[in-house]
Amino acid sequence: MYPHRFRLAVLCALCLPPTLPAQPAERDDTVRTERDHERARQARASGAYMPLQSILDDAQRREPGRVVDVELDEDDDEYEIEILRADGAVVELDYDARTGDLRDREIEDDD
């Protein structure tokens, strides 16, 4: 059974050239990610979750910087957004996936 937590590899998917040869493990991860994305799309289409883009827009307004990671934790119905600020700090913003409300803001330590 797959965990209910998955990563949306926003930057990796955009940065990797499509001509890289796929390793078997990468192929398994890709299949799992595609299934996870499909579940997220279905939840969004049913109205269960807020659109990711609206969450990202709010996160960028609160913490200008580069989005480096996006997760959807289905156990907690929570989007987790990590943003790298210009000062080098990484800020994690946790949003309620159903309402879009900000639940938590945390500056991550290097330790």
C-alpha positions, 0 to 999 in steps of 0.5 A, spaced: 500 500 500 502 506 498 503 512 503 498 517 503 503 522 502 506 524 496 511 529 493 509 534 487 516 534 484 515 541 481 522 544 480 525 537 478 519 536 473 520 542 470 528 542 470 530 535 467 530 534 460 525 529 457 531 525 454 534 522 460 534 514 460 529 512 465 532 507 471 527 502 473 526 505 480 525 512 476 520 508 472 516 506 479 517 512 482 514 515 475 508 511 475 506 512 483 507 519 482 502 519 476 497 515 480 498 520 486 497 526 481 491 523 478 488 522 486 489 529 487 486 531 480 480 527 482 480 530 489 480 537 486 475 536 481 470 533 486 471 540 490 474 536 496 481 540 495 483 547 493 486 548 487 494 548 488 495 554 484 491 558 488 495 555 494 501 557 491 499 564 489 498 565 497 504 562 499 508 567 494 504 573 497 506 571 504 513 569 502 517 571 496 522 566 493 523 560 489 518 554 491 523 548 492 518 543 494 510 541 494 507 536 498 500 534 499 499 530 505 492 526 504 492 524 511 492 531 514 488 534 508 494 539 507 498 542 502 506 543 504 509 548 501 517 550 501 520 556 499 527 558 498 527 566 500 533 571 498 536 570 504 537 563 504 532 561 509 527 555 507 520 557 509 515 551 510 507 553 509 502 548 511 495 549 508 488 546 509 487 543 502 480 543 503 479 550 505 486 554 503 487 556 510 494 557 512 495 552 518 502 553 520 509 557 518 516 554 520 523 557 518 527 550 517 533 549 520 540 547 517 541 542 522 
